[in-house]
């Protein structure tokens, strides 16, 4: 097999070795330069499917030209000259020598359809990664006016692209990627996020009847695991019909093994003793943060799949769908709460002037990590 050279400087912008798709692009273009009639046999292929700009420009030029008669093509380089002249305005660095390099890089012109399928596959991988990057960007953009709606719209665009890909690539056995999954991104544990969780716990303690209609909120939606476990304590009391107040919550927390030497009982009682607004309000804020975090995790998983060249297009499709399923489940809970009729706003309880957030100041005897968890 010929060893192609790289005379066109655009191909050597970095020191990395060309990827296999680079050779597939060269082989296809070489096949079409040798046998232009094969343009009608390679299936649906567009110039933007090529990873290299000059290669895409050459292919676009071929599609705008009428192939010469076979007898003329054999005797004279009419086809090569026409393609070069048509492509040079968009890729002035192209030379006649490089066209001959492309011809030498094609081992079998009869395999043109296979080379085209390889190019489509790599384009699908790159495009899927672009969709995942957009999802990750929207999930972490704190400036969006409607973050949940924007993230879900981007997830819908990604889903539609997967549906389109599924119609282009046939399924095959062993369709799930074997790529090791990345660790989930860290949850937002800033003061604003933790304050919302503290206010939810204190408001739910003051209005336990609302907990029975808040099945859309789960313990793993909380950024701080302790807050999620305390929420389970409150919901357990409410669903059993037991009295709910700071003391009964503390008793339930003790039975669930939440009290340790680093978490004082007095701090837990103070944590749920300063209600502000309604539980539904804070629950919706917490669920939105969980939705954005899950979308970010899904995007990182899909990016990881696309970074693994061993994955076939169908494996990328199935792995991405599996990742999106986790977001779909959380999305259903989000829509359940946002589509409900708004409840009457509760009067905001006045805060104690000396306390800036719902919870006691750090205990001097408790370690810093525990104090941060229950403030």
Sine and cosine of phi, psi and omega as CSV:
sin_phi,cos_phi,sin_psi,cos_psi,sin_omega,cos_omega
0.00,0.00,0.69,-0.72,0.00,-1.00
-0.88,0.48,0.48,-0.88,0.05,-1.00
-0.98,-0.22,0.98,-0.18,-0.09,-1.00
-0.92,0.39,0.58,-0.82,0.08,-1.00
-0.99,-0.17,0.05,-1.00,-0.07,-1.00
-0.82,-0.57,0.96,0.28,-0.04,-1.00
-0.97,0.24,-0.34,0.94,-0.08,-1.00
-1.00,0.01,0.91,-0.41,-0.21,-0.98
-0.88,0.47,-0.34,0.94,0.00,-1.00
-0.88,0.47,-0.44,0.90,-0.06,-1.00
-0.98,0.21,-0.25,0.97,-0.10,-1.00
-0.88,-0.47,0.71,0.71,0.00,-1.00
-0.96,0.27,-0.33,0.95,0.06,-1.00
-0.68,-0.73,0.02,-1.00,-0.08,-1.00
-1.00,-0.07,0.06,1.00,-0.03,-1.00
-0.97,0.23,0.51,-0.86,0.02,-1.00
-0.95,0.32,0.59,-0.81,0.02,-1.00
-0.87,0.49,0.55,-0.83,0.05,-1.00
-0.98,0.20,0.31,-0.95,0.00,-1.00
-0.81,0.59,-0.57,0.82,-0.03,-1.00
-0.90,0.44,-0.44,0.90,0.04,-1.00
-0.87,0.49,-0.68,0.74,0.00,-1.00
-0.96,0.30,-0.51,0.86,0.08,-1.00
-0.91,0.41,-0.65,0.76,0.04,-1.00
-0.90,0.44,-0.69,0.72,0.04,-1.00
-0.88,0.47,-0.69,0.72,-0.03,-1.00
-0.90,0.43,-0.66,0.75,0.01,-1.00
-0.91,0.42,-0.73,0.68,0.00,-1.00
-0.89,0.45,-0.61,0.79,0.07,-1.00
-0.89,0.46,-0.66,0.75,0.03,-1.00
-0.89,0.46,-0.64,0.77,-0.02,-1.00
-0.96,0.26,-0.45,0.89,0.10,-0.99
-0.95,0.31,-0.59,0.81,0.03,-1.00
-0.97,0.25,-0.63,0.77,-0.08,-1.00
-0.69,-0.72,0.99,0.16,-0.07,-1.00
-0.88,0.48,-0.35,0.94,0.02,-1.00
-0.92,0.39,-0.26,0.97,0.02,-1.00
-0.97,0.26,-0.07,1.00,0.08,-1.00
-0.85,0.52,-0.47,0.88,-0.03,-1.00
-1.00,0.03,0.02,1.00,-0.09,-1.00
-0.90,-0.43,0.05,1.00,-0.14,-0.99
-0.98,-0.18,0.08,1.00,0.02,-1.00
0.98,0.20,-0.22,-0.98,-0.04,-1.00
-0.97,0.25,0.91,-0.41,0.03,-1.00
-0.59,-0.81,0.73,-0.68,-0.04,-1.00
-0.88,-0.47,0.41,-0.91,0.02,-1.00
-0.84,0.55,-0.57,0.82,-0.02,-1.00
-0.95,0.31,-0.16,0.99,0.06,-1.00
-0.96,0.29,-0.31,0.95,-0.02,-1.00
-0.98,0.18,0.66,-0.75,0.03,-1.00
-0.98,0.21,-0.39,0.92,-0.01,-1.00
-0.98,-0.22,0.77,-0.64,-0.07,-1.00
-0.87,0.50,-0.72,0.70,-0.04,-1.00
-0.90,0.44,-0.62,0.78,0.04,-1.00
-0.90,0.44,-0.69,0.73,0.03,-1.00
-0.90,0.44,-0.60,0.80,0.02,-1.00
-0.91,0.42,-0.67,0.75,0.05,-1.00
-0.88,0.47,-0.69,0.73,-0.01,-1.00
-0.92,0.40,-0.64,0.77,0.04,-1.00
-0.88,0.47,-0.64,0.77,0.02,-1.00
-0.90,0.44,-0.65,0.76,0.02,-1.00
-0.88,0.48,-0.60,0.80,-0.06,-1.00
-0.96,0.29,-0.32,0.95,-0.01,-1.00
-1.00,-0.05,-0.16,0.99,-0.08,-1.00
-0.97,-0.25,0.42,-0.91,0.09,-1.00
-1.00,-0.07,0.85,-0.53,0.00,-1.00
-0.86,0.51,0.56,-0.83,0.00,-1.00
-0.96,0.27,0.23,-0.97,0.10,-0.99
-0.89,0.46,0.50,-0.87,-0.06,-1.00
-0.85,0.53,-0.67,0.74,-0.04,-1.00
-0.91,0.42,-0.65,0.76,0.02,-1.00
-0.93,0.37,-0.64,0.77,-0.04,-1.00
-0.89,0.46,-0.58,0.81,-0.01,-1.00
-0.94,0.35,-0.57,0.82,-0.13,-0.99
-1.00,-0.04,-0.54,0.84,-0.13,-0.99
-0.74,-0.68,0.50,-0.87,0.00,-1.00
-0.99,0.14,0.69,0.72,-0.05,-1.00
-0.89,0.46,-0.67,0.74,-0.04,-1.00
-0.91,0.41,-0.71,0.70,-0.01,-1.00
-0.89,0.45,-0.68,0.73,-0.01,-1.00
-0.91,0.41,-0.66,0.75,-0.01,-1.00
-0.91,0.42,-0.67,0.74,0.01,-1.00
-0.90,0.43,-0.68,0.73,-0.02,-1.00
-0.90,0.43,-0.69,0.73,0.00,-1.00
-0.90,0.43,-0.61,0.79,-0.02,-1.00
-0.96,0.30,-0.48,0.88,-0.08,-1.00
-1.00,0.00,-0.42,0.91,-0.12,-0.99
-0.88,0.48,-0.58,0.81,0.03,-1.00
-0.85,0.53,-0.53,0.85,0.01,-1.00
-1.00,-0.07,-0.38,0.93,-0.01,-1.00
-0.66,-0.75,0.98,0.22,-0.11,-0.99
-0.90,0.43,-0.28,0.96,0.00,-1.00
-0.98,0.19,-0.14,0.99,0.01,-1.00
-0.92,0.40,0.59,-0.81,0.02,-1.00
-0.75,-0.66,0.30,-0.95,0.07,-1.00
-0.90,0.44,-0.54,0.84,0.01,-1.00
-0.88,0.47,-0.61,0.79,-0.02,-1.00
-0.94,0.34,-0.54,0.84,0.08,-1.00
-0.88,0.48,-0.63,0.78,0.07,-1.00
-0.93,0.38,-0.54,0.84,0.09,-1.00
-0.89,0.46,-0.66,0.76,0.03,-1.00
-0.88,0.47,-0.65,0.76,0.02,-1.00
-0.90,0.44,-0.66,0.75,0.02,-1.00
-0.93,0.38,-0.45,0.89,-0.04,-1.00
-0.98,0.18,-0.10,1.00,-0.02,-1.00
-1.00,-0.09,0.94,-0.34,-0.01,-1.00
-0.95,0.32,-0.65,0.76,-0.04,-1.00
-0.61,-0.79,0.96,-0.28,0.04,-1.00
-0.85,0.52,-0.43,0.90,0.02,-1.00
-0.91,0.42,-0.29,0.96,-0.02,-1.00
-1.00,-0.05,0.31,0.95,-0.08,-1.00
-0.84,0.53,-0.66,0.75,-0.02,-1.00
-0.89,0.45,-0.58,0.81,0.03,-1.00
-0.93,0.36,-0.66,0.75,0.05,-1.00
-0.88,0.48,-0.64,0.77,0.01,-1.00
-0.90,0.43,-0.63,0.78,0.03,-1.00
-0.91,0.42,-0.60,0.80,0.06,-1.00
-0.89,0.45,-0.64,0.77,0.00,-1.00
-0.92,0.39,-0.67,0.74,0.04,-1.00
-0.89,0.46,-0.63,0.78,-0.01,-1.00
-0.89,0.45,-0.70,0.72,-0.02,-1.00
-0.94,0.34,-0.56,0.83,0.07,-1.00
-0.90,0.44,-0.63,0.78,0.04,-1.00
-0.88,0.47,-0.66,0.75,0.02,-1.00
-0.89,0.45,-0.71,0.71,-0.02,-1.00
-0.91,0.41,-0.66,0.75,-0.02,-1.00
-0.93,0.36,-0.63,0.78,0.04,-1.00
-0.89,0.46,-0.63,0.77,0.04,-1.00
-0.90,0.43,-0.61,0.79,0.05,-1.00
-0.88,0.48,-0.68,0.74,0.05,-1.00
-0.88,0.48,-0.67,0.74,0.00,-1.00
-0.91,0.41,-0.62,0.78,0.03,-1.00
-0.90,0.44,-0.64,0.77,0.04,-1.00
-0.91,0.42,-0.63,0.78,0.03,-1.00
-0.90,0.44,-0.69,0.73,0.03,-1.00
-0.89,0.45,-0.63,0.78,-0.02,-1.00
-0.92,0.40,-0.70,0.71,-0.01,-1.00
-0.93,0.37,-0.55,0.84,-0.02,-1.00
-0.94,0.35,-0.37,0.93,-0.04,-1.00
-0.93,-0.37,0.13,0.99,-0.02,-1.00
-1.00,0.03,0.96,-0.29,-0.04,-1.00
-0.98,0.21,-0.08,1.00,-0.06,-1.00
-1.00,-0.07,-0.07,1.00,-0.06,-1.00
-0.94,0.34,0.71,-0.71,0.01,-1.00
-0.94,0.35,-0.53,0.85,0.02,-1.00
-0.76,-0.65,0.97,0.24,-0.14,-0.99
-0.87,0.49,-0.68,0.73,-0.04,-1.00
-0.90,0.44,-0.72,0.69,-0.01,-1.00
-0.89,0.45,-0.64,0.77,0.00,-1.00
-0.92,0.40,-0.68,0.73,0.00,-1.00
-0.90,0.43,-0.69,0.73,-0.01,-1.00
-0.92,0.39,-0.56,0.83,0.07,-1.00
-0.91,0.42,-0.63,0.77,0.03,-1.00
-0.94,0.35,-0.60,0.80,0.07,-1.00
-0.90,0.44,-0.59,0.81,0.06,-1.00
-0.91,0.42,-0.64,0.76,0.03,-1.00
-0.89,0.45,-0.64,0.77,0.04,-1.00
-0.91,0.42,-0.67,0.75,0.01,-1.00
-0.89,0.45,-0.67,0.74,0.03,-1.00
-0.89,0.46,-0.61,0.79,0.03,-1.00
-0.92,0.40,-0.62,0.78,0.05,-1.00
-0.89,0.45,-0.63,0.78,0.05,-1.00
-0.89,0.46,-0.64,0.77,0.03,-1.00
-0.91,0.42,-0.67,0.74,0.02,-1.00
-0.90,0.43,-0.62,0.79,-0.04,-1.00
-0.86,0.50,-0.49,0.87,0.04,-1.00
-0.99,0.16,-0.17,0.99,-0.04,-1.00
-0.98,-0.18,-0.45,0.89,-0.08,-1.00
-0.84,-0.54,0.78,-0.63,-0.05,-1.00
-0.96,0.29,0.59,-0.81,0.06,-1.00
-0.94,0.34,0.29,-0.96,0.01,-1.00
-0.43,-0.90,0.28,-0.96,0.00,-1.00
-0.88,0.47,0.40,-0.92,0.01,-1.00
0.89,0.46,0.78,0.62,-0.19,-0.98
-1.00,0.09,-0.21,0.98,-0.01,-1.00
-1.00,0.07,0.65,-0.76,0.02,-1.00
-0.90,0.44,0.53,-0.85,0.09,-1.00
-0.98,-0.20,0.17,0.99,-0.01,-1.00
-0.91,0.42,0.78,-0.63,0.08,-1.00
-0.86,0.51,0.70,-0.71,-0.04,-1.00
-0.98,0.20,0.57,-0.82,0.05,-1.00
-0.97,0.25,0.37,-0.93,0.09,-1.00
-0.91,0.42,0.54,-0.84,0.01,-1.00
-0.90,0.45,0.52,-0.85,0.02,-1.00
-0.91,0.41,0.45,-0.89,0.01,-1.00
-0.92,0.40,0.65,-0.76,0.05,-1.00
-0.96,0.29,0.40,-0.92,0.05,-1.00
-0.96,0.28,0.93,-0.36,0.03,-1.00
-0.90,-0.43,0.52,0.85,0.09,-1.00
-0.94,0.35,0.17,-0.99,-0.08,-1.00
-0.88,0.48,-0.60,0.80,0.00,-1.00
-0.90,0.44,-0.70,0.72,0.00,-1.00
-0.91,0.43,-0.69,0.72,-0.02,-1.00
-0.94,0.35,-0.57,0.82,0.06,-1.00
-0.88,0.48,-0.66,0.75,0.02,-1.00
-0.89,0.46,-0.62,0.78,0.01,-1.00
-0.94,0.35,-0.64,0.77,0.05,-1.00
-0.89,0.45,-0.67,0.75,-0.01,-1.00
-0.92,0.39,-0.56,0.83,0.09,-1.00
-0.89,0.46,-0.71,0.70,-0.03,-1.00
-0.90,0.44,-0.69,0.73,-0.02,-1.00
-0.94,0.33,-0.62,0.79,0.01,-1.00
-0.94,0.35,-0.60,0.80,0.04,-1.00
-0.93,0.37,-0.55,0.84,0.06,-1.00
-0.92,0.40,-0.60,0.80,0.00,-1.00
-0.98,0.22,-0.44,0.90,-0.04,-1.00
-0.75,-0.66,0.91,0.40,-0.10,-0.99
-0.90,0.43,-0.39,0.92,0.00,-1.00
-0.88,0.48,-0.49,0.87,-0.01,-1.00
-0.93,0.35,-0.36,0.93,-0.05,-1.00
-0.91,0.42,-0.48,0.88,-0.04,-1.00
-0.92,0.38,-0.38,0.93,0.03,-1.00
-0.98,-0.20,0.17,0.98,-0.04,-1.00
-0.93,-0.37,0.64,0.77,0.03,-1.00
-0.92,0.39,-0.22,0.98,0.02,-1.00
-0.96,0.26,-0.17,0.99,0.03,-1.00
-0.96,-0.27,0.73,-0.68,-0.03,-1.00
-0.83,-0.55,0.31,-0.95,-0.07,-1.00
-0.88,0.48,-0.59,0.81,-0.04,-1.00
-0.97,0.23,0.00,1.00,0.12,-0.99
-0.98,0.22,-0.32,0.95,-0.04,-1.00
-0.98,0.20,0.64,-0.77,0.02,-1.00
-0.94,0.35,-0.57,0.82,0.01,-1.00
-0.98,-0.20,0.88,-0.48,-0.05,-1.00
-0.82,0.58,-0.61,0.80,0.01,-1.00
-0.86,0.51,-0.66,0.75,0.02,-1.00
-0.90,0.44,-0.62,0.78,0.04,-1.00
-0.90,0.43,-0.63,0.77,0.02,-1.00
-0.93,0.36,-0.60,0.80,0.07,-1.00
-0.92,0.40,-0.56,0.83,0.08,-1.00
-0.90,0.44,-0.62,0.78,0.06,-1.00
-0.90,0.44,-0.59,0.81,0.06,-1.00
-0.87,0.49,-0.72,0.70,-0.03,-1.00
-0.92,0.40,-0.69,0.72,-0.01,-1.00
-0.92,0.39,-0.57,0.82,0.03,-1.00
-0.90,0.44,-0.70,0.72,0.03,-1.00
-0.88,0.47,-0.70,0.71,-0.05,-1.00
-0.91,0.41,-0.67,0.74,-0.05,-1.00
-0.96,0.28,-0.42,0.91,0.08,-1.00
-0.99,0.16,-0.22,0.98,-0.06,-1.00
0.99,0.16,0.25,0.97,0.03,-1.00
-0.98,0.18,0.41,-0.91,0.08,-1.00
-0.87,0.50,0.60,-0.80,-0.01,-1.00
-0.85,-0.52,0.87,-0.49,0.13,-0.99
-0.35,-0.94,0.07,-1.00,-0.06,-1.00
-0.83,0.55,-0.58,0.81,-0.04,-1.00
-0.96,0.29,-0.70,0.72,0.01,-1.00
-0.92,0.40,-0.56,0.83,0.08,-1.00
-0.89,0.45,-0.67,0.75,0.02,-1.00
-0.89,0.46,-0.63,0.77,0.01,-1.00
-0.91,0.42,-0.66,0.75,0.04,-1.00
-0.91,0.42,-0.64,0.77,0.02,-1.00
-0.89,0.45,-0.59,0.81,0.04,-1.00
-0.89,0.45,-0.68,0.73,-0.01,-1.00
-0.93,0.36,-0.37,0.93,0.04,-1.00
-1.00,-0.03,0.10,0.99,0.07,-1.00
0.96,0.29,0.46,0.89,-0.05,-1.00
-1.00,0.02,-0.27,0.96,-0.02,-1.00
-1.00,0.07,0.84,-0.55,0.04,-1.00
-0.77,-0.64,0.03,-1.00,-0.01,-1.00
-0.92,0.38,-0.32,0.95,-0.01,-1.00
-1.00,-0.04,-0.16,0.99,-0.03,-1.00
-0.85,-0.53,0.96,-0.29,-0.08,-1.00
-0.99,0.13,0.56,-0.83,0.00,-1.00
-0.87,0.49,-0.67,0.74,-0.02,-1.00
-0.88,0.48,-0.58,0.81,0.00,-1.00
-0.94,0.34,-0.61,0.79,0.04,-1.00
-0.92,0.40,-0.64,0.77,0.04,-1.00
-0.89,0.45,-0.70,0.71,0.01,-1.00
-0.91,0.42,-0.52,0.85,-0.03,-1.00
-0.87,0.49,-0.58,0.82,-0.09,-1.00
-0.96,-0.29,0.41,0.91,-0.08,-1.00
-0.91,-0.41,0.18,0.98,-0.01,-1.00
-0.77,-0.64,0.97,0.24,-0.04,-1.00
-0.96,0.29,0.59,-0.81,0.08,-1.00
-0.62,-0.78,0.82,-0.58,0.02,-1.00
0.90,0.44,-0.37,-0.93,-0.11,-0.99
-0.97,-0.26,0.42,-0.91,0.06,-1.00
-0.86,0.50,-0.60,0.80,-0.03,-1.00
-0.87,0.49,-0.62,0.79,-0.01,-1.00
-0.88,0.48,-0.77,0.63,-0.03,-1.00
-0.95,0.31,-0.54,0.84,0.04,-1.00
-0.89,0.46,-0.62,0.79,0.02,-1.00
-0.91,0.41,-0.62,0.78,0.03,-1.00
-0.90,0.44,-0.67,0.74,0.00,-1.00
-0.91,0.41,-0.67,0.74,-0.01,-1.00
-0.91,0.41,-0.59,0.81,0.04,-1.00
-0.90,0.43,-0.67,0.74,0.04,-1.00
-0.89,0.46,-0.63,0.77,0.03,-1.00
-0.91,0.42,-0.62,0.78,0.03,-1.00
-0.89,0.46,-0.72,0.70,0.00,-1.00
-0.91,0.42,-0.64,0.77,0.02,-1.00
-0.91,0.42,-0.66,0.75,0.02,-1.00
-0.91,0.41,-0.64,0.77,0.04,-1.00
-0.88,0.47,-0.64,0.77,0.04,-1.00
-0.89,0.45,-0.68,0.73,0.01,-1.00
-0.89,0.45,-0.67,0.74,0.02,-1.00
-0.88,0.48,-0.70,0.71,0.00,-1.00
-0.87,0.49,-0.68,0.74,0.00,-1.00
-0.91,0.41,-0.60,0.80,0.04,-1.00
-0.90,0.44,-0.70,0.71,-0.02,-1.00
-0.93,0.38,-0.63,0.78,0.07,-1.00
-0.86,0.52,-0.65,0.76,0.01,-1.00
-0.90,0.44,-0.66,0.75,0.06,-1.00
-0.86,0.50,-0.70,0.72,-0.05,-1.00
-0.95,0.32,-0.39,0.92,0.03,-1.00
-0.97,0.23,-0.23,0.97,-0.02,-1.00
-1.00,-0.08,0.95,-0.30,-0.05,-1.00
-0.92,0.38,-0.20,0.98,0.01,-1.00
-0.96,0.28,-0.30,0.95,-0.05,-1.00
-0.98,0.19,0.77,-0.64,0.08,-1.00
-0.98,0.20,0.24,-0.97,0.05,-1.00
-0.83,0.56,-0.65,0.76,-0.02,-1.00
-0.93,0.37,-0.58,0.82,0.07,-1.00
-0.90,0.43,-0.63,0.77,0.06,-1.00
-0.89,0.46,-0.65,0.76,0.00,-1.00
-0.90,0.44,-0.76,0.65,-0.07,-1.00
-0.93,0.37,-0.66,0.76,0.03,-1.00
-0.91,0.42,-0.63,0.78,0.01,-1.00
-0.93,0.36,-0.63,0.77,0.04,-1.00
-0.90,0.43,-0.65,0.76,0.03,-1.00
-0.89,0.46,-0.65,0.76,0.02,-1.00
-0.91,0.41,-0.67,0.75,-0.02,-1.00
-0.93,0.37,-0.38,0.92,0.00,-1.00
-0.87,0.48,-0.59,0.81,0.03,-1.00
-0.90,0.43,-0.62,0.78,0.03,-1.00
-0.94,0.34,-0.57,0.82,-0.01,-1.00
-0.89,0.45,-0.65,0.76,0.00,-1.00
-0.90,0.44,-0.67,0.74,0.01,-1.00
-0.95,0.32,-0.57,0.82,0.03,-1.00
-0.88,0.48,-0.63,0.78,0.01,-1.00
-0.88,0.47,-0.64,0.77,0.04,-1.00
-0.93,0.36,-0.60,0.80,0.03,-1.00
-0.89,0.45,-0.70,0.71,0.00,-1.00
-0.93,0.37,-0.51,0.86,0.03,-1.00
-0.89,0.46,-0.61,0.79,-0.02,-1.00
-1.00,0.08,-0.60,0.80,-0.05,-1.00
-0.97,0.24,-0.35,0.94,0.01,-1.00
-1.00,-0.04,-0.09,1.00,0.03,-1.00
-0.96,0.29,0.49,-0.87,0.10,-0.99
-0.87,0.50,0.70,-0.72,-0.02,-1.00
-0.89,0.45,0.67,-0.75,0.05,-1.00
-0.99,0.13,0.39,-0.92,0.02,-1.00
-0.87,0.49,0.73,-0.68,-0.03,-1.00
-0.93,0.37,0.72,-0.69,0.04,-1.00
-1.00,0.10,0.52,-0.85,0.06,-1.00
-0.90,0.44,0.68,-0.73,-0.01,-1.00
-0.95,0.32,0.82,-0.58,0.02,-1.00
-0.95,0.30,0.67,-0.74,0.01,-1.00
-0.92,0.39,0.64,-0.77,0.04,-1.00
-1.00,0.03,0.45,-0.89,0.10,-0.99
-0.93,0.37,0.80,-0.61,-0.09,-1.00
-0.82,0.57,-0.48,0.88,-0.08,-1.00
-1.00,0.04,-0.08,1.00,-0.03,-1.00
-0.89,-0.45,0.80,-0.60,-0.08,-1.00
-1.00,-0.01,-0.16,0.99,0.02,-1.00
-0.45,-0.89,0.18,-0.98,-0.10,-0.99
-0.96,0.26,0.99,-0.14,0.01,-1.00
0.50,-0.86,0.29,-0.96,-0.03,-1.00
-0.98,0.18,0.32,-0.95,0.11,-0.99
-0.93,0.37,0.34,-0.94,-0.03,-1.00
-0.84,0.54,0.64,-0.76,0.09,-1.00
-0.98,0.18,0.68,-0.73,-0.05,-1.00
-0.93,0.35,-0.41,0.91,-0.05,-1.00
-1.00,0.09,-0.27,0.96,-0.08,-1.00
-1.00,0.00,0.54,-0.84,0.07,-1.00
-0.88,0.47,0.32,-0.95,-0.07,-1.00
-0.89,0.47,-0.61,0.79,-0.03,-1.00
-0.91,0.41,-0.67,0.74,0.01,-1.00
-0.93,0.37,-0.63,0.78,0.00,-1.00
-0.89,0.46,-0.64,0.77,0.02,-1.00
-0.92,0.40,-0.58,0.81,-0.06,-1.00
-0.92,0.39,-0.55,0.84,-0.15,-0.99
-0.91,-0.41,0.07,1.00,0.01,-1.00
-0.88,0.47,0.00,0.00,0.00,0.00
